[in-house]
Amino acid sequence: MSQDDPQIPIFELLPAFEEETGVRVRPGLGASRLQQLKRDLALTPEQRVREAEETALLTQPRESARVHQLMAFDRYEDFLQWQRLRDLLP
């Protein structure tokens, strides 16, 4: 069996990983994640959905701030062409 074989449980690969990288691995959830999981499971399914929707709203990317630009054009026609092209972009 190779290390890429999906039949090998991950905990059997940990000693080799630790030896190669020098990083100690502790499988499982940390204490804070377990506490969060217990709090989440204490909620009703409807409450969990509401919490997830609220979190999704809070984490949506905001519009980027407008960048102020100072632009100069050699001719008025160049300005009009730039303005037309700018209006075509989303």
Helices and strands as residue ranges (DSSP letters): H 10-21, H 31-42, H 45-58, H 76-88
